[in-house]
Amino acid sequence: MMEGRKLDKDQLGQAFREEALELLSELETLLIELEKTPGDAEIVSSIFRAFHTLKGSGAMCGFDEMSQFTHHVETIYNLVRNKKITADKRLIDLTLASCDLIHRMIDSPSSDQKVPVGRGAEILSSFAKLVKGGAGTEQADGHTGLQAPYGDISGRSEKQVTYRIRFCPGPDIFSNGTNPLLLLNELRRMGKAEVIACTDAIPELRDIDPEKCYTFWDIILTTGAGISAVRDVFIFVEHDSEVKIDVIDDGESHFEAEDHSTLGEILVEKGELKKEDLEKVLREKKRIGELLVKEGLVKPISIEAALTEQEQLKQIRENRQKIESMMNIRVSSRKLDKLMNLVGELVTVQARLSQTSSNKSDPELDSIAEEVNRLTGELRETAMDIRMTPIGKTFSTFKRLVRDLSIELGKEVELIATGSETEMDKTVMEKLNDPLVHIIRNSIDHGIELPGERERNGKQRKGTVHLSAMHSGGQVLITIEDDGAGIDLAVVRAKALETGLISPDAELSKKEIFSLIFTPGFTTAAKVTKVSGRGVGMDVVRRTIGALGGTVEIESRKGTGTTIILKLPLTLAIIEGLLVKVGREYFILPLSAVEECVELTAVDIAKAHGRHITNVRSHMVPYIRLREKFIVEGNAPEREQIVIITSEGQRIGFVVDSVVGEHQTVIKSLGTLFRNVEGLSGATILGDGTVALIIDIAKLVKMFEREELMIWA
């Protein structure tokens, strides 16, 4: 039993860690947005809710110290929400530091990890000084701002219930020493409260008795404190006051966003309008509020109170609907990988079934094969969709990186992200993080100039790094573009000469000079800093992207900026391929790279005078013979086929005996023995059990280029 309980606790803690890390990532994005627009109440409320969720969930999962620390940060943002302090840069810096500390506590293998004494105390002390220096931090009840927003400090996350409260104090309430405004402020500290003062009963100035109360209040309160806590606010005045509390939203019922009470329904519920009078006015088909006031059926203040209630309920239900639509089932990557492996095996079996049915004249078997083919295709697409995740989550993490790095380097830089909804395989995305970090750091350090230098060059003080993503066929294009100084080709060439990468008489194209940047150890930095200068980074980028089956391209203009384009496959599990045959061997070419197929005859070969090049509609296209490259036995047919593909902006052909057709390719690793074979990225199993090798286009093209340089050197 003890082992079972420990397992449950560990599972609960792991689930919390996953949720908390997502919340912290979201918090960083919100905080950076708040820094740009300090007065945005919606962002402040979102930050408050995120910290409240961290506090409550952490306490329930055993992260008590983290919950207590987060409670203090939540309290600060309750003050910001109530406009007691301003969300300036100092507050944002402290909050981001708090997020870092919470991250460390969550990453701890033990859920009872205590707040690091020095750093935690330093942050809380800085918060306290900030609150003390803020205007109007003293609460109406005499308490300071650093306390819970409302009573519950245990960290329990209660459901948010909305109440309609009518508070009519007795006329002699002042003589008892009670100030009604203190009661209203206490309600405000319990949650979101909209207060409407009803002043119609106030007499003319000459008839006013200053010791009597003529005002009553309608309050719409959304809180998790519970109805008992709400009633306790009025415990000392209920004997001589009218206090009516109704639940108008229980915090649990499922509503559509539009499913809120109409203005007339609210007034009828409150007893301020008769149902028959409402029906009479509705027949006029005009704005009900104006008609009710015009007919003298309802006072203007009652209309205002009803509209406030209607709007608050609408917002609550819209937010609840958004939360429900965002609820996901968490599935481990291991289970998803297993699912994809099973789907891959099913695709292979389906290919065998299709081939078997095509070899037999059996209409019933053909029908079954077609149905299995359809179902397998749908299952494959669904399984791949499950693995797909929007790239926006990865993009959002870089806003903090750009902010901190620009401050460290004394630069003004803004990150603009577009295409965040673009989806790609989770496995690809996880391996993409480090290359993007290297590129963005280089853009800020080497590309974006200091504010003064930018102004002298006629640019805005603030530089921009534009991060975008989009689908292109079976690939994802990720572009990192900055408006900085660009790449100086002369400096790159000079550095390459200095390090012996090229000879003094070497004639290099613009693209070839850019490619030198990816050489291990290459850097143009004048000195080594904490950010760059060691020549480690861009070579890692090319190696990582290449291992994912992608490519890297650089475009730059001196003084204007640099653009780096990453081309990546959508998924690493199953691809659409073009099946080709050379002798008795089968090969797969990624279909997304294929442009067209043309014939290669003996006449075409003769015209090239021994060069591996052919004329395709007045354009010279070099080609690679797969028969020669992989030493395939047998003689080539009289008419061969050239499959023309595009690699890093160049057209190149692969000569094969014949093109079989499109093929759903389940990628299998080649194993340890063949891991270092150049030009191949994996293998797949055909319907008849034959193994087809998957061509690594990028590596094969680079091998071809190296060989050509050696021949003509």
Rosetta blueprint (number, residue, H / E / L):
1 M L
2 M H
3 E H
4 G H
5 R H
6 K H
7 L H
8 D H
9 K H
10 D H
11 Q H
12 L H
13 G H
14 Q H
15 A H
16 F H
17 R H
18 E H
19 E H
20 A H
21 L H
22 E H
23 L H
24 L H
25 S H
26 E H
27 L H
28 E H
29 T H
30 L H
31 L H
32 I H
33 E H
34 L H
35 E H
36 K H
37 T L
38 P L
39 G L
40 D L
41 A H
42 E H
43 I H
44 V H
45 S H
46 S H
47 I H
48 F H
49 R H
50 A H
51 F H
52 H H
53 T H
54 L H
55 K H
56 G H
57 S H
58 G H
59 A H
60 M H
61 C L
62 G L
63 F L
64 D H
65 E H
66 M H
67 S H
68 Q H
69 F H
70 T H
71 H H
72 H H
73 V H
74 E H
75 T H
76 I H
77 Y H
78 N H
79 L H
80 V H
81 R H
82 N L
83 K L
84 K L
85 I L
86 T L
87 A L
88 D L
89 K H
90 R H
91 L H
92 I H
93 D H
94 L H
95 T H
96 L H
97 A H
98 S H
99 C H
100 D H
101 L H
102 I H
103 H H
104 R H
105 M H
106 I H
107 D H
108 S L
109 P L
110 S L
111 S L
112 D L
113 Q L
114 K L
115 V L
116 P L
117 V H
118 G H
119 R H
120 G H
121 A H
122 E H
123 I H
124 L H
125 S H
126 S H
127 F H
128 A H
129 K H
130 L H
131 V H
132 K H
133 G H
134 G L
135 A L
136 G L
137 T L
138 E L
139 Q L
140 A L
141 D L
142 G L
143 H L
144 T L
145 G L
146 L L
147 Q L
148 A L
149 P L
150 Y L
151 G L
152 D L
153 I L
154 S L
155 G L
156 R L
157 S L
158 E L
159 K L
160 Q L
161 V E
162 T E
163 Y E
164 R E
165 I E
166 R E
167 F E
168 C E
169 P L
170 G L
171 P L
172 D L
173 I H
174 F H
175 S H
176 N H
177 G L
178 T L
179 N L
180 P H
181 L H
182 L H
183 L H
184 L H
185 N H
186 E H
187 L H
188 R H
189 R H
190 M H
191 G E
192 K E
193 A E
194 E E
195 V E
196 I E
197 A E
198 C E
199 T L
200 D L
201 A L
202 I L
203 P L
204 E L
205 L H
206 R H
207 D H
208 I L
209 D L
210 P L
211 E L
212 K L
213 C L
214 Y L
215 T L
216 F E
217 W E
218 D E
219 I E
220 I E
221 L E
222 T E
223 T E
224 G L
225 A L
226 G L
227 I H
228 S H
229 A H
230 V H
231 R H
232 D H
233 V H
234 F L
235 I L
236 F L
237 V L
238 E L
239 H L
240 D L
241 S L
242 E E
243 V E
244 K E
245 I E
246 D E
247 V E
248 I E
249 D E
250 D L
251 G L
252 E L
253 S L
254 H L
255 F L
256 E L
257 A L
258 E L
259 D L
260 H L
261 S L
262 T L
263 L H
264 G H
265 E H
266 I H
267 L H
268 V H
269 E H
270 K L
271 G L
272 E L
273 L L
274 K L
275 K H
276 E H
277 D H
278 L H
279 E H
280 K H
281 V H
282 L H
283 R L
284 E L
285 K L
286 K L
287 R L
288 I H
289 G H
290 E H
291 L H
292 L H
293 V H
294 K H
295 E L
296 G L
297 L L
298 V L
299 K L
300 P H
301 I H
302 S H
303 I H
304 E H
305 A H
306 A H
307 L H
308 T H
309 E H
310 Q H
311 E H
312 Q H
313 L H
314 K H
315 Q H
316 I H
317 R H
318 E H
319 N H
320 R H
321 Q H
322 K H
323 I H
324 E H
325 S H
326 M H
327 M L
328 N L
329 I L
330 R L
331 V L
332 S L
333 S H
334 R H
335 K H
336 L H
337 D H
338 K H
339 L H
340 M H
341 N H
342 L H
343 V H
344 G H
345 E H
346 L H
347 V H
348 T H
349 V H
350 Q H
351 A H
352 R H
353 L H
354 S H
355 Q H
356 T H
357 S H
358 S H
359 N H
360 K L
361 S L
362 D L
363 P H
364 E H
365 L H
366 D H
367 S H
368 I H
369 A H
370 E H
371 E H
372 V H
373 N H
374 R H
375 L H
376 T H
377 G H
378 E H
379 L H
380 R H
381 E H
382 T H
383 A H
384 M H
385 D H
386 I H
387 R H
388 M E
389 T E
390 P E
391 I L
392 G H
393 K H
394 T H
395 F H
396 S H
397 T H
398 F H
399 K H
400 R H
401 L H
402 V H
403 R H
404 D H
405 L H
406 S H
407 I H
408 E H
409 L H
410 G L
411 K L
412 E L
413 V E
414 E E
415 L E
416 I E
417 A E
418 T E
419 G L
420 S L
421 E L
422 T L
423 E E
424 M E
425 D E
426 K H
427 T H
428 V H
429 M H
430 E H
431 K H
432 L H
433 N H
434 D H
435 P H
436 L H
437 V H
438 H H
439 I H
440 I H
441 R H
442 N H
443 S H
444 I H
445 D H
446 H H
447 G H
448 I L
449 E L
450 L L
451 P H
452 G H
453 E H
454 R H
455 E H
456 R H
457 N L
458 G L
459 K L
460 Q L
461 R L
462 K L
463 G E
464 T E
465 V E
466 H E
467 L E
468 S E
469 A E
470 M E
471 H E
472 S E
473 G L
474 G L
475 Q E
476 V E
477 L E
478 I E
479 T E
480 I E
481 E E
482 D E
483 D L
484 G L
485 A L
486 G L
487 I L
488 D L
489 L H
490 A H
491 V H
492 V H
493 R H
494 A H
495 K H
496 A H
497 L H
498 E H
499 T L
500 G L
501 L L
502 I L
503 S L
504 P L
505 D L
506 A L
507 E L
508 L L
509 S L
510 K H
511 K H
512 E H
513 I H
514 F H
515 S H
516 L H
517 I H
518 F H
519 T L
520 P L
521 G L
522 F L
523 T L
524 T L
525 A L
526 A L
527 K L
528 V L
529 T L
530 K L
531 V L
532 S L
533 G L
534 R L
535 G L
536 V L
537 G L
538 M H
539 D H
540 V H
541 V H
542 R H
543 R H
544 T H
545 I H
546 G H
547 A H
548 L L
549 G L
550 G L
551 T E
552 V E
553 E E
554 I E
555 E E
556 S E
557 R E
558 K L
559 G L
560 T L
561 G E
562 T E
563 T E
564 I E
565 I E
566 L E
567 K E
568 L E
569 P E
570 L L
571 T L
572 L L
573 A L
574 I E
575 I E
576 E E
577 G E
578 L E
579 L E
580 V E
581 K E
582 V E
583 G L
584 R L
585 E E
586 Y E
587 F E
588 I E
589 L E
590 P E
591 L H
592 S H
593 A H
594 V E
595 E E
596 E E
597 C E
598 V E
599 E E
600 L E
601 T L
602 A H
603 V H
604 D H
605 I H
606 A H
607 K H
608 A L
609 H L
610 G L
611 R L
612 H L
613 I E
614 T E
615 N E
616 V E
617 R L
618 S L
619 H E
620 M E
621 V E
622 P E
623 Y E
624 I E
625 R E
626 L H
627 R H
628 E H
629 K H
630 F L
631 I L
632 V L
633 E L
634 G L
635 N L
636 A L
637 P L
638 E L
639 R L
640 E E
641 Q E
642 I E
643 V E
644 I E
645 I E
646 T E
647 S E
648 E L
649 G L
650 Q E
651 R E
652 I E
653 G E
654 F E
655 V E
656 V E
657 D L
658 S E
659 V E
660 V E
661 G E
662 E E
663 H E
664 Q E
665 T E
666 V E
667 I L
668 K E
669 S L
670 L L
671 G L
672 T H
673 L H
674 F H
675 R L
676 N L
677 V L
678 E L
679 G L
680 L E
681 S E
682 G E
683 A E
684 T E
685 I E
686 L L
687 G L
688 D L
689 G L
690 T L
691 V E
692 A E
693 L E
694 I E
695 I E
696 D L
697 I H
698 A H
699 K H
700 L H
701 V H
702 K H
703 M H
704 F H
705 E H
706 R H
707 E H
708 E H
709 L H
710 M H
711 I H
712 W H
713 A L
